[in-house]
């Protein structure tokens, strides 16, 4: 299965982008510092800080993501 990763998925442009992609049938992984209230089977949320290498490494490891560039 392929996922589209959206950063800052809990607010503003990131949230709208995630919701639009879900509506179009895509599977989305949202990354943000805070929890999300997007409730959809096509959406998986991961809390992490993209400015912190350890936070990002832990998020990738805990969620079995194979690659993040």
C-alpha positions as CSV (number, residue, x, y, z in Angstrom):
1,X,0.0,0.0,0.0
2,X,1.2,3.5,-0.8
3,X,0.7,6.4,1.5
4,X,1.0,10.2,1.0
5,X,2.8,11.9,3.9
6,X,1.6,15.3,4.8
7,X,3.5,17.4,7.3
8,X,1.8,19.9,9.7
9,X,-1.3,17.9,9.1
10,X,-3.2,19.2,12.1
11,X,-3.6,22.8,11.0
12,X,-3.8,25.2,8.1
13,X,-2.7,24.1,4.7
14,X,-1.5,20.7,5.9
15,X,-4.9,19.9,7.4
16,X,-6.7,21.0,4.3
17,X,-4.3,19.1,2.1
18,X,-4.7,15.9,4.2
19,X,-8.5,16.1,4.1
20,X,-8.6,16.8,0.3
21,X,-6.3,13.8,-0.4
22,X,-8.5,11.6,1.8
23,X,-11.6,12.8,0.0
24,X,-10.0,11.8,-3.3
25,X,-9.4,8.3,-2.0
26,X,-5.7,8.4,-1.0
27,X,-4.2,6.9,2.1
28,X,-2.6,9.6,4.1
29,X,-0.1,9.7,7.0
30,X,-0.2,13.0,8.8
31,X,2.7,14.3,10.8
32,X,2.3,17.0,13.4
33,X,3.5,18.1,16.9
34,X,0.0,17.7,18.3
35,X,-2.8,15.1,18.1
36,X,-5.3,15.2,15.2
37,X,-9.0,14.9,15.2
38,X,-9.2,13.7,11.6
39,X,-11.2,10.4,12.0
40,X,-11.0,8.4,8.8
41,X,-9.9,4.9,8.0
42,X,-7.7,6.3,5.2
43,X,-5.8,8.5,7.7
44,X,-3.0,7.6,10.2
45,X,-1.6,10.3,12.4
46,X,1.9,10.4,13.9
47,X,2.9,12.9,16.5
48,X,6.5,14.0,16.0
49,X,8.7,17.0,15.8
50,X,10.3,17.3,12.3
51,X,12.9,19.7,13.6
52,X,14.2,17.0,16.0
53,X,16.1,14.1,14.5
54,X,15.4,11.7,17.4
55,X,11.7,12.4,17.4
56,X,11.5,11.7,13.6
57,X,13.6,8.6,13.9
58,X,11.4,7.3,16.7
59,X,8.2,8.0,14.7
60,X,9.6,6.2,11.7
61,X,10.7,3.2,13.8
62,X,7.5,2.9,15.8
63,X,5.2,3.1,12.8
64,X,7.2,0.8,10.5
65,X,7.9,3.3,7.9
66,X,10.5,2.0,5.5
67,X,11.8,5.3,4.1
68,X,11.3,9.0,4.8
69,X,13.2,11.6,2.8
